[in-house]
Amino acid sequence: MLALALAAAVPPAAADPAMARRMQACTPCHGATGVAGPDGYHPRIAGKPAGYLLAQLQHFRDGRRQNATMAHLVEHMDDAYLRDIAAHFAGLALPYPPPLSAAAVRQAVPGADLGRGEQLARQGDPARGLPACAACHGTALTGVLPALPGLLGLPPAYVLGQVGAWRSGLRRASAPDCMHDIARRLSDTDLAAVAAWLALQPLPADSRPAAALPAPLPQACGSAGP
C-alpha cells in the first residue's frame, strides 16, 4: 500500500518548492502546475492518485505506454525517483476549470448519444459485458485510491485517444489489463458517447479521489494497485 501512503503523506501545503523546480520539464505539456495542457491531448496530472501516476511513469519507462517524449524523460529514472514525482503531483489539490460547453463537445464529438454515454458511465451494459465506469473509477468518477484515476475534467479527444490506444494495444497496463479488455468491447459509437458525456460533467465540490470503492471491482484489474 505504498502508493496510498504516498498520497496521504503529501498534502498540497507541503509541496516541496525544490521538487516543483525539478518538475519544470513537465510543464510545457502538462501545464505550469500539472493542470493539463491546452491541446486536449496532454492530461491533468495534478491531484491524480499517486499509485496511478507512479504506474504510468513506470509504463512509459518500461514500454507499456508509447510516447517518445515521456519515454525519453523517464528512461533512466529509478522507481524511488518516480515515486517522488508521483507524490509531488498527487499532492497538488488544485481547482478544475469548468466543463466544456455543449457546443464545444458537439464540435469535438459530433452526433454523440449523451444518454447512452450516461448509461455506460453509471450503469454499464451487462448484456455486452461492459461494467459501469463508476464501478471502477468511483461513484463520483473522481478516482479511487491508491491507483484508479478520475474521468472528469478530461477533454473528449484525450478519452477517445487513450481508449483507442488500449483497444489497439498501443497502451498497456499491468496484467490483467482490464481496460484493454473493456476497450475491445466498446463500439466506436459507445466510446464517442461516453467521452462526450464525461466531458460535460462538472467536478463535485470535493474532487479528490475516493478512499475506497463501495463494492469489489467488477473484474480483475492489475491497474487497481495492491
Summary of the structure (lengths in Angstrom):
residues: 226
radius of gyration: 16.6
end to end distance: 6.0
largest distance: 51.5
contacts: 717
relative contact order: 0.17
helix: 52%
strand: 3%
